[in-house]
């Protein structure tokens, strides 16, 4: 198995055809076809099914593609690292960010980072736990910045707690139940979950299992904060948000905190990286600016940590 074959698997999968992949890679289509055929023979596996609409990964090909993506990500990171150590101020850093990270951490951190690294391409990917950690493991992103519920169960990642996220239950001010104090009284209400049911914005994750209140009848999962705000305004549904995110988005949308007396969880807002995949010099410096910005926020009273 050679590197050009691994690169070809990724390119063909993402392009959807041998012809388009050949154009992307600057190779001829017959050369690419021959390369994949040799790879399939060497591993005794059919990687692609040919269809009238292009190509599709087989089950085994899907597993190979995921590995190939990780390999190519490591190769690109190695190229960036070698060049940056030699003085090159370019490259690429990919970060999975939560809304809080995108609103209050990254603007200042990036502003400082750009003074030394003006040509680095930064990809800010809006993603929440647990999808964020999955993408980190698969090398789709270089680091994660956001609330992560559990600190010690990942094994191959480093979870660095920056401060605590305080969770609140929110709804629109026009909701007749906006003054409710008991979760049990909201089991028949509409609920919106920001992200996954296993994520920090859900009362229905492990943090609340065992609490004596009925599971809500109406749930809407939504990953878009803009859509969540519109849904709350229109439907007067209930949603769990971080106190920090509420402070950022609520005032201009009529969203209020419901004065629930039941204890609500806190989640650590963390910087998460891979143990086995060191950051490039540029990514490591950006991580330092992220830590400094988080420390400044804590000192200013942004979190109950302060």
Secondary structure, DSSP 4 states (H G I P E B T S, - for coil): --HHHHHHHHHHHHHSSHHHHHHHHT--HHHHHHHHHHHHHHHT---EEEETTEEEE-HHHHHHHHHHHHHHHHHHHHHHHHHHHTT----EEEEEE-HHIIIIIHHHHHHHHTTT-TT-EEEEEE--TTHHHHHHHTTSSSEEEEEES-SSS-SSEEEEEEEEEEEEEEEETT-TTTT---GGGGTTSEEEEES-TTSTT-TTSGGGTT-SSPPPSEEEEE--HHHHHHHHHHH--EEEEEHHHHHHHSGGGTEEE----S---EEEEEEEEESSSPPPHHHHHHHHHHHHHHHHHHHTTSSTT-
